[in-house]
Amino acid sequence: MRERVSILDGNTFLVCDRRGNIEPSYDFPTGLFSFDTRFLSTWVLTLNGQLLHALSIDDAESYRTRFFMVPGEPTHYLDAKVSVIRTRSIGGSLDEELRVLNHEGREVEFTVRLDIGSDFADLFEIKHGRQKKGRVTPAAGENELRLVYRRDRFHRESVITSSMPCQVDEAGMTFSIRIGPHSEWVTNLHVATVIYGARGEDARATLPLGGHRSVDAIRTEEEDLIRRAPTLGCDCQPLAGAYQRSLKDLAALRYESITLGVRLLAAGLPWFMTLFGRDSLLTSLQALPFLPDLVPPTILMLAGLQGSRLDDFRDEEPGKILHELRYGETAGFEEQPHSPYYGSADSTPLFVILLDEYERWTGDARLVRQLEAPARAALAWLDTYGDLLGTGYVWYQTRNPETGLQNQCWKDSWDSISYADGRLPGFPRATCETQGYAYDAKLRGARLARTFWNDPAYADRLEREAAELKERFNRDFWLPDREYYALALDPDGRPVDALASNMGHLLWSGIVDESRARPVVEHLLGPRLFSGWGVRTLASDEGRYNPIGYHVGTVWPFDNSIIAWGLWRYGFREEAGRICEAMLSASQFFHGRLPEAFAGYDRDLTDYPVQYPTACSPQAWSAGTPLLLLRVMLGLEPEGEHLIIDPAVPPGMGRVELLDIRGRWGQVDALGRSRGPHNGSRGH
């Protein structure tokens, strides 16, 4: 796999190779993207006809990258007479400073060529290899190349300008330059991404700064967000590095809604730079103690787009919270149902869970009262459209067999839900963790109804339903001969008996009977599921196990953070610490940035975590993982107007100190210390 270099600012991002180049490719997608469209698919620099080689790359900042380059491939005897520095930044548009340095003692002539092109591919077209239906028209002007794409009323443009004179043709720009001895030549290139609305206007013109931001503005916002987060002091360097990386990535993943002008959290680069119901809700839960200001825009947006009708194409139902919102061509022409799409069974209960957890941390009763109607509608969905078979469980089956998602739980790939022998069950399906979320949502909804909505009868009803669900669930999902919970129920109510990580979420929700918690924990931390780097999505002896399969054997950091939270809830602090140690140790091999997923190989087999080949990085709920693990290690739990602090820091991690934790209590500090000598370099 070729190494990618990326920069991003919200919904605009660029992915290139180590030369800084973008070349047309569907198997290795590079390009400049904004709101689900690729605005550059070719951006290749040559000097005197030669490609350049990067000596060094400075990519410490998410929104700016610098490439230090020389012509040709380096050799042991490299003595370059010329070098090139490409400095690029992104903020709704792309700016690249191109600097050519002559290291000779005489004047030299150079030909600088930049090949430029755009296919204006939709992200879904790239993922699925589909061809464009519209037409790209290039137009060369004075120091400007305009690439125009039209398909009926769908209109996008890339406008590339240079600050220095150049010859412009329909495929790029050529600079014929002379540089004096030990001198340099510089041009500034600007790529404007223009998104036209239905009435022919620039859709981002009404946003602040027209949707474009300077490097200084991006830096200021990022620094302000990080400054508002609690300050971490610790002996464990992997934890310190992962914490700072997470805060920076969450800041970079925020984007401005093209319709409402609010800043939302995108799910991950490169495939998911948009609002996702499940991802945004779970990331908000992870980040809540650290960045509570992220929550209101997200939950208000999800409430505003809550399902209100039956729409088979979009899997929309009254009360249902969306799965995914897209802005691209395939959504606009209804070739994909993502405008928005509602194909998830778990985002709806998670919406109620986040609303309650947010109030418990912040005391923001106003938001709870404002969202009473959406929360009630979400709770009603659980027992109506969510209960497809009338059995008291939340089931899923797409209404859109052509383009709808088959699996509508967090493991939403086609083969993620299977029997132990590898067979796939029919539809509808009821996955175990979704029942846990529904149980938790009912209990939390009851608290909100009794405390804020002045409806004690509704609260009593929800609590009664939750108790009945817990009893029913522990009867139907428990496999007594194997002492773990089934992954799901099939349409006939039979257990789908694969051993999977999903049941770790049950501990977080609280639906597990106390008497069954220990065997569940022993399975989660046993050799079939626990790789040493984390809990696998599927046990290693199951029929569909594949250590590099998307949801059938890989390790997902977010999944592990929820499992650790559940272990903590049931009092298994040492076991939760093992997951914290594993995740933080793994983070060192990814420069502090945990990817979407990595391979499920045993730790003693690889000595390092092997990255999943097409994993998103950064990804929001992976960025949120170190934050939630920190909450678990310090035992942070809101209780009324107070914050309970009950630390259990894993052995060898030393001192962990979190200062200025904001909440309804004002600001408090938390301090934990592990037993025994610490090893700050390794984190365990």
C-alpha positions in Angstrom: 0.0 0.0 0.0 1.4 3.4 -1.0 1.7 5.9 1.8 -0.8 8.7 1.8 -0.2 12.3 3.0 -3.3 14.2 3.9 -4.4 17.7 5.1 -7.9 18.7 6.1 -10.1 21.4 7.4 -13.5 20.0 8.1 -15.2 18.9 4.9 -12.4 20.0 2.6 -9.4 17.7 2.5 -6.5 16.6 0.2 -4.9 13.2 -0.1 -1.7 12.9 -2.1 1.4 10.7 -2.4 4.7 11.4 -0.7 5.7 13.6 -3.6 2.8 15.8 -2.9 1.2 14.7 -6.2 -2.3 13.7 -7.1 -2.7 11.2 -9.9 -5.9 9.7 -11.4 -6.6 6.5 -9.5 -9.6 4.6 -8.2 -7.6 1.8 -6.4 -5.6 4.5 -4.5 -7.9 7.5 -4.2 -6.1 10.7 -4.0 -7.4 14.2 -4.7 -8.8 17.4 -3.4 -12.2 16.8 -2.0 -15.0 19.1 -0.7 -18.5 18.1 0.3 -18.3 14.6 -1.3 -16.8 15.8 -4.7 -13.3 15.4 -5.9 -12.2 18.8 -7.3 -8.7 17.8 -8.3 -7.8 14.3 -9.6 -4.5 15.4 -11.2 -1.9 17.7 -9.6 1.6 16.5 -10.7 4.7 18.7 -10.5 7.8 18.1 -12.6 11.0 20.1 -12.9 12.7 19.9 -16.4 10.4 16.9 -17.1 11.5 15.1 -14.0 9.3 14.0 -11.0 10.5 15.2 -7.6 11.5 13.1 -4.6 10.6 14.2 -1.0 13.6 14.4 1.3 11.4 15.3 4.2 7.7 16.0 4.9 6.5 18.3 7.6 2.9 17.3 8.4 2.7 18.1 12.1 -0.3 20.3 11.5 -3.5 18.9 10.1 -4.3 21.9 7.8 -0.8 22.5 6.4 2.0 20.4 4.9 5.4 21.1 3.6 7.4 19.0 1.2 11.2 19.4 0.8 12.1 18.0 -2.6 14.8 17.3 -5.2 14.5 16.1 -8.8 14.7 12.4 -9.6 15.4 9.5 -7.3 18.0 10.1 -4.6 21.3 8.1 -4.7 24.1 7.7 -2.2 26.0 10.4 -4.1 23.1 12.8 -4.3 24.4 16.4 -4.7 21.4 18.3 -5.9 21.9 21.6 -7.6 18.3 22.6 -7.2 15.6 21.9 -4.6 11.9 22.6 -4.3 9.7 23.4 -1.3 6.0 22.8 -1.7 4.0 24.4 1.1 0.3 23.9 1.1 -2.6 24.7 3.3 -6.3 24.1 3.2 -9.3 25.9 4.4 -12.3 25.4 2.1 -9.9 26.0 -0.8 -6.3 25.0 -1.4 -3.2 27.2 -1.4 0.2 26.0 -2.5 3.4 28.0 -2.4 5.9 26.6 -4.9 9.5 27.6 -4.2 12.4 26.6 -6.5 15.9 27.2 -5.1 19.0 27.4 -7.3 22.1 26.2 -5.4 24.6 26.8 -8.2 26.8 29.9 -8.5 25.4 30.8 -11.9 22.0 31.6 -13.4 20.0 28.6 -14.5 16.9 28.1 -16.6 14.1 25.7 -15.5 10.8 24.5 -16.9 8.3 24.0 -14.1 5.2 22.0 -15.2 2.1 21.4 -13.2 -0.3 18.9 -14.8 -3.8 19.7 -13.5 -7.2 17.9 -14.0 -10.4 17.0 -12.3 -12.9 14.2 -12.8 -15.3 15.7 -10.3 -15.9 12.2 -9.0 -18.4 11.6 -6.3 -17.0 9.7 -3.3 -19.5 6.9 -4.0 -18.3 6.7 -7.6 -14.7 6.3 -6.4 -15.6 3.6 -3.9 -17.7 1.6 -6.4 -15.8 2.4 -9.6 -18.6 4.1 -11.4 -18.2 6.4 -14.4 -19.3 10.0 -14.6 -22.5 11.0 -16.3 -21.7 14.7 -16.7 -19.1 16.6 -18.7 -15.9 18.3 -17.7 -15.0 21.4 -19.7 -11.6 23.0 -19.2 -11.1 26.7 -20.0 -7.6 28.3 -20.1 -7.2 32.0 -19.3 -4.5 34.4 -18.2 -2.7 32.7 -15.4 -5.9 30.8 -14.7 -7.3 27.4 -15.5 -11.0 26.9 -14.9 -12.4 23.3 -14.8 -16.2 23.2 -15.1 -18.4 20.2 -14.5 -22.1 20.1 -15.4 -24.8 17.5 -15.2 -28.2 19.0 -15.7 -28.4 21.6 -12.8 -25.5 20.0 -10.9 -22.6 22.4 -11.3 -19.2 22.4 -9.8 -16.0 24.2 -10.6 -12.3 24.2 -9.8 -10.6 27.5 -10.4 -6.7 27.4 -10.4 -4.8 30.7 -10.4 -1.1 31.5 -10.2 0.5 34.7 -8.8 3.4 34.4 -11.4 3.0 34.5 -15.2 2.6 31.1 -16.9 1.5 29.4 -20.0 -1.9 27.8 -19.4 -3.4 25.0 -21.4 -6.4 22.8 -20.8 -4.2 20.2 -19.0 -2.1 22.4 -16.7 0.4 25.3 -16.3 4.0 25.7 -17.5 6.5 28.1 -16.0 9.6 29.0 -18.0 11.9 30.6 -15.4 15.4 31.9 -14.8 16.9 31.9 -11.3 20.0 33.8 -10.5 23.0 32.2 -8.6 22.0 31.1 -5.1 18.5 32.6 -5.6 15.0 31.4 -5.7 11.7 31.7 -7.6 8.3 31.6 -5.9 4.7 31.4 -7.1 1.5 31.0 -5.1 -1.2 28.7 -6.5 -4.8 29.0 -5.4 -7.5 26.4 -6.0 -11.0 27.5 -5.4 -13.6 24.8 -5.0 -17.0 26.3 -6.2 -20.3 24.5 -5.3 -23.3 25.9 -7.1 -26.7 25.6 -5.6 -30.0 24.9 -7.3 -30.5 28.5 -8.3 -27.0 28.9 -9.7 -25.5 30.7 -6.7 -22.3 29.7 -4.8 -23.9 27.5 -2.1 -21.2 28.6 0.4 -21.4 32.3 -0.2 -23.7 32.8 2.8 -21.3 31.1 5.2 -18.7 33.1 7.2 -15.8 33.9 4.9 -17.7 32.2 2.1 -16.7 28.8 3.5 -13.0 29.6 3.2 -10.6 30.2 6.1 -7.1 31.3 6.4 -4.3 29.3 8.1 -4.4 31.8 11.0 -8.1 31.4 11.5 -7.8 27.6 11.5 -4.9 27.7 13.9 -6.8 30.1 16.2 -9.9 27.9 16.3 -7.9 24.8 16.9 -5.9 26.4 19.7 -9.1 27.8 21.3 -10.8 24.4 21.3 -7.7 22.6 22.8 -7.4 25.4 25.4 -11.0 24.8 26.6 -10.2 21.1 27.1 -8.9 19.9 30.5 -5.1 20.0 30.8 -3.4 16.6 31.1 -0.3 16.0 33.0 1.0 12.4 33.2 4.1 10.2 33.3 2.9 8.0 30.4 4.1 9.5 27.2 1.8 7.4 24.9 -1.2 8.8 26.8 0.1 12.4 26.6 0.8 12.1 22.9 -2.6 10.4 22.1 -4.5 13.0 24.1 -3.0 15.9 22.2 -3.4 14.1 18.9 -7.0 13.4 19.6 -7.9 17.0 20.5 -6.2 18.2 17.3 -7.9 15.6 15.1 -11.4 16.4 16.6 -10.8 20.0 15.9 -9.7 19.3 12.3 -12.7 17.0 11.7 -15.2 19.8 12.5 -16.9 21.2 9.4 -19.4 23.9 8.5 -22.8 22.6 7.4 -23.4 23.8 3.8 -27.1 24.5 4.6 -27.2 25.7 8.3 -23.8 27.2 8.9 -23.2 25.3 12.2 -20.0 23.4 12.9 -20.5 19.7 13.0 -18.2 16.7 13.5 -17.3 14.6 10.4 -16.8 10.9 10.9 -13.5 10.3 9.2 -11.0 10.8 6.4 -11.2 10.0 3.5 -14.6 8.2 3.1 -16.7 9.7 5.9 -16.2 13.5 5.9 -19.8 14.2 6.7 -22.4 13.9 9.5 -23.1 10.3 10.7 -25.8 9.6 13.3 -24.1 6.7 15.1 -20.5 8.0 14.7 -21.3 11.6 15.8 -23.4 10.4 18.8 -20.8 7.9 20.0 -17.9 10.4 19.5 -19.9 13.0 21.4 -20.2 10.6 24.3 -16.5 9.9 24.3 -15.6 13.6 24.1 -18.3 15.0 26.4 -16.1 15.4 29.6 -13.4 17.1 27.6 -15.2 19.1 24.8 -18.9 19.5 25.8 -19.3 22.3 23.4 -19.2 19.8 20.5 -22.5 18.2 21.6 -25.3 20.9 21.1 -24.7 21.5 17.4 -24.6 17.8 16.6 -27.7 16.8 18.6 -29.7 19.8 17.4 -28.8 19.0 13.8 -29.8 15.3 14.3 -33.1 16.4 15.9 -33.8 18.8 13.1 -33.3 16.0 10.5 -35.2 13.4 12.5 -37.4 11.1 10.4 -41.0 12.4 10.0 -42.5 10.1 7.3 -42.3 6.7 5.7 -39.8 6.8 2.8 -38.6 3.3 1.6 -35.8 4.7 -0.5 -34.2 6.5 2.4 -35.2 3.9 5.1 -36.9 6.9 6.8 -39.5 6.3 9.5 -41.1 8.7 12.0 -38.8 9.3 15.0 -35.8 7.7 13.4 -32.4 9.4 13.7 -30.4 9.6 10.4 -27.5 7.4 9.6 -25.6 9.5 7.0 -25.9 12.8 5.2 -24.3 13.4 1.8 -24.0 16.4 -0.5 -22.6 14.9 -3.6 -23.9 14.1 -7.1 -25.1 10.6 -6.5 -27.2 11.8 -3.5 -28.5 14.7 -5.5 -29.7 12.5 -8.4 -31.0 9.9 -5.9 -28.6 7.3 -7.2 -27.8 6.9 -3.5 -30.4 7.5 -0.7 -28.1 9.6 1.4 -29.9 12.9 1.4 -30.2 12.0 4.2 -30.2 8.2 4.7 -31.8 6.6 7.8 -30.4 3.1 7.6 -29.2 2.5 11.2 -31.1 0.8 14.0 -28.9 2.2 16.8 -28.6 5.9 16.2 -32.1 6.5 17.5 -31.6 5.1 21.1 -28.1 6.6 21.1 -29.7 10.0 20.5 -31.6 9.8 23.8 -28.6 8.4 25.6 -26.4 11.4 24.6 -29.1 13.9 25.5 -29.3 12.5 29.0 -25.5 12.2 29.4 -25.0 15.7 28.2 -27.4 17.1 30.8 -25.8 15.0 33.6 -22.5 16.6 32.8 -23.5 20.2 32.0 -26.8 20.8 33.7 -28.2 22.2 30.5 -31.9 21.7 31.3 -32.9 24.1 28.5 -31.6 21.8 25.8 -33.4 18.8 27.3 -36.7 20.7 27.4 -36.1 22.0 23.9 -35.6 18.5 22.6 -38.5 16.8 24.5 -40.5 16.2 21.3 -37.6 14.6 19.3 -36.6 12.5 22.3 -40.2 11.2 22.8 -40.4 10.5 19.1 -37.1 8.5 19.3 -38.4 6.5 22.2 -41.6 5.8 20.5 -39.7 4.5 17.4 -38.1 1.8 19.5 -41.5 0.2 20.2 -43.2 0.8 16.9 -41.2 0.9 13.6 -38.1 -0.4 15.4 -39.9 -3.5 16.7 -40.6 -5.0 13.2 -41.8 -8.4 14.6 -43.6 -7.2 17.7 -41.4 -9.2 20.0 -40.2 -6.3 22.2 -36.8 -6.0 20.5 -35.3 -3.5 18.0 -34.9 -5.2 14.6 -33.7 -4.0 11.3 -34.3 -4.8 7.7 -33.8 -2.3 4.9 -36.9 -1.0 3.1 -34.6 -0.4 0.0 -33.1 -3.7 -1.2 -31.4 -1.9 -4.1 -29.2 0.6 -2.4 -30.0 0.3 1.3 -27.6 -1.1 3.9 -28.2 -4.7 4.8 -26.7 -4.5 8.3 -27.9 -1.5 10.2 -25.9 -1.9 13.4 -22.4 -0.5 14.0 -20.9 -3.4 12.2 -22.6 -2.5 8.9 -20.6 -4.5 6.4 -22.5 -7.3 4.6 -20.9 -10.3 6.4 -20.5 -8.9 9.9 -23.4 -10.8 11.5 -23.0 -14.5 11.3 -23.6 -17.8 13.1 -20.5 -19.5 14.7 -20.2 -21.7 11.6 -20.1 -18.7 9.3 -23.6 -18.9 7.9 -25.5 -15.6 7.5 -28.9 -15.3 9.1 -31.9 -13.9 7.3 -33.7 -10.6 7.9 -34.9 -8.9 10.0 -32.1 -9.2 12.6 -31.9 -8.0 16.2 -28.3 -7.4 17.3 -27.5 -7.7 21.0 -25.9 -4.3 21.6 -28.9 -2.5 20.0 -31.1 -4.0 22.7 -28.7 -2.7 25.3 -28.9 0.8 23.8 -32.7 0.6 23.8 -32.7 -0.5 27.5 -30.4 2.4 28.5 -32.4 4.9 26.4 -35.6 3.9 28.2 -34.0 4.4 31.6 -32.5 7.7 30.7 -35.7 8.8 29.0 -37.5 8.0 32.3 -35.1 10.3 34.2 -35.6 13.1 31.7 -39.4 12.7 31.8 -39.6 12.7 35.6 -37.0 15.5 36.1 -37.7 17.9 33.2 -40.8 17.0 31.3 -43.1 16.8 34.3 -44.5 13.4 33.2 -44.0 10.9 36.0 -46.5 8.4 34.5 -44.4 8.3 31.3 -41.3 7.8 33.4 -42.9 4.9 35.2 -43.9 3.3 32.0 -40.4 3.6 30.5 -38.8 2.1 33.6 -41.3 -0.8 33.5 -40.6 -1.4 29.8 -36.8 -1.3 30.5 -37.1 -3.9 33.3 -39.2 -6.2 31.1 -36.7 -5.8 28.2 -33.8 -6.7 30.5 -35.6 -9.8 31.7 -36.6 -10.9 28.2 -33.1 -10.2 26.8 -31.3 -12.2 29.4 -33.7 -15.1 28.7 -33.5 -15.0 24.9 -29.9 -13.9 24.1 -28.0 -15.9 26.8 -26.3 -19.1 25.6 -26.1 -21.1 28.8 -23.9 -23.8 27.4 -21.3 -21.3 26.2 -21.8 -18.6 28.9 -22.0 -15.6 26.6 -24.7 -13.5 24.8 -25.7 -14.3 21.2 -24.5 -11.8 18.6 -28.1 -11.4 17.4 -31.5 -13.1 17.0 -32.5 -14.3 13.5 -36.1 -13.8 12.1 -37.3 -17.0 13.9 -36.0 -15.8 17.2 -33.1 -18.2 17.2 -29.7 -17.1 18.6 -27.0 -16.1 16.1 -24.3 -17.7 18.1 -21.0 -16.2 17.0 -18.8 -14.9 19.8 -18.2 -11.2 19.0 -17.2 -8.0 20.7 -20.7 -6.6 20.5 -21.6 -8.0 23.9 -19.0 -5.7 25.5 -21.4 -2.9 24.7 -24.0 -4.7 26.8 -21.9 -4.0 29.9 -21.9 -0.3 29.1 -25.6 -0.3 28.7 -26.2 -2.1 32.0 -28.5 -4.8 30.6 -26.3 -7.7 31.7 -27.5 -9.6 34.8 -24.9 -9.2 37.5 -24.5 -13.0 37.8 -23.5 -13.2 34.1 -21.0 -10.3 34.0 -17.9 -12.3 35.0 -18.2 -15.0 32.3 -18.8 -12.2 29.7 -15.7 -10.4 30.9 -13.7 -13.7 30.8 -14.7 -14.2 27.2 -13.9 -10.5 26.2 -10.4 -10.8 27.7 -9.8 -14.4 26.8 -7.5 -15.5 23.9 -10.3 -16.0 21.4 -11.3 -12.3 21.5 -8.4 -10.4 23.1 -5.4 -10.1 20.8 -3.2 -8.3 23.2 -3.7 -5.1 21.3 -7.4 -5.1 22.0 -10.7 -7.0 21.7 -11.3 -8.4 18.2 -14.6 -7.8 16.5 -15.0 -11.6 16.1 -13.4 -14.5 17.9 -10.5 -16.2 16.3 -12.2 -19.6 16.0 -15.4 -18.4 14.4 -16.3 -19.4 10.9 -15.9 -16.0 9.3 -12.9 -14.9 11.3 -10.3 -12.9 9.4 -7.7 -10.8 11.2 -7.8 -8.3 8.4 -11.6 -8.5 7.7 -13.4 -5.2 8.2 -15.8 -6.3 11.0 -14.9 -10.0 11.3 -11.6 -10.1 13.2 -10.0 -6.6 13.2 -9.6 -4.5 16.4 -11.5 -1.3 16.5 -10.3 1.3 19.0 -13.7 2.9 19.5 -15.2 -0.6 20.1 -12.6 -1.2 22.8 -13.2 2.2 24.5 -16.9 1.3 24.9 -16.0 -2.1 26.2 -13.6 -0.6 28.7 -16.4 1.8 29.9 -18.7 -1.2 30.4 -16.0 -3.2 32.3 -15.6 -0.1 34.5 -19.4 0.1 35.1 -19.5 -3.5 36.4 -16.5 -3.0 38.6 -13.9 -4.9 36.5 -11.3 -2.1 36.8 -8.2 -4.3 36.3 -9.7 -5.7 33.1 -10.6 -2.2 31.9 -7.0 -1.2 32.5 -5.8 -4.0 30.3 -7.7 -2.6 27.4 -6.5 1.0 28.2 -2.9 -0.3 28.2 -3.3 -2.2 25.0 -4.9 0.8 23.1 -2.3 3.3 24.4 0.6 1.0 23.5 -0.9 0.5 20.0 -1.2 4.3 19.6 2.6 4.7 19.7 2.9 2.8 16.4 0.5 5.3 14.7 2.2 8.4 16.0 -0.5 8.9 18.6 -3.4 8.7 16.1 -5.4 5.5 16.5 -6.8 4.5 13.1 -10.3 3.3 12.4 -9.2 -0.4 12.8 -6.1 -2.6 12.8 -5.5 -6.2 12.3 -6.5 -8.8 14.9 -3.2 -10.7 14.9 -1.9 -11.8 18.3 0.4 -9.3 19.9 3.1 -11.9 20.4 3.0 -12.7 16.7 3.5 -9.2 15.2 5.1 -7.1 18.0 3.2 -4.2 16.6 -0.4 -3.5 15.5 -0.8 -4.0 11.7 -3.0 -1.4 10.2 -6.1 -2.3 8.2 -5.4 -1.5 4.6 -8.1 1.1 3.9 -8.7 2.4 7.4 -9.9 6.0 7.9 -7.3 8.1 9.7 -8.1 10.4 11.4 -11.5 9.0 12.3 -13.7 10.7 14.9 -14.5 7.9 17.2 -11.0 6.6 17.1 -9.8 10.1 18.0 -12.4 10.0 20.9 -11.0 6.7 22.2 -8.1 8.1 24.3 -10.5 10.6 25.9 -12.9 7.9 27.0 -10.1 5.7 28.2 -8.8 8.6 30.3 -12.3 8.9 31.8 -12.3 5.2 32.6 -8.9 5.3 34.2 -9.8 8.2 36.4 -13.2 6.9 37.2 -15.1 10.1 36.3 -18.8 9.9 36.8 -21.3 12.8 37.3 -23.6 12.5 40.2 -26.0 15.4 40.7 -23.9 18.6 41.2 -20.7 16.7 41.8 -18.2 14.7 39.8 -17.2 11.4 41.3 -13.5 10.7 40.9 -12.5 7.1 41.5 -9.2 6.4 39.7 -7.8 3.0 38.8 -4.7 3.7 36.7 -3.2 0.6 35.1 0.1 -0.7 36.5 3.2 1.0 35.3 1.5 4.1 34.0 2.5 6.3 36.9 0.8 9.7 37.6 -2.3 10.8 35.6 -3.6 14.3 36.4 -6.5 16.0 34.6 -7.0 19.7 35.5 -10.0 21.9 35.0 -12.7 19.4 34.1 -15.7 21.5 33.2 -19.3 20.6 34.1 -22.2 21.6 36.2 -19.9 21.6 39.2 -17.7 24.4 37.7 -14.2 23.1 37.3 -12.5 20.3 39.2 -9.2 18.4 39.0 -8.7 14.6 39.0 -5.5 12.8 40.0 -4.7 9.1 39.8 -1.5 7.1 40.2 -0.8 3.5 39.4 0.8 1.1 41.7 4.4 0.0 41.1 7.1 1.7 39.1 6.0 3.5 35.9 7.4 3.1 32.5 6.5 6.3 30.7 8.0 5.3 27.4 5.9 2.2 26.9 2.8 3.1 28.8 2.5 -0.1 30.8 
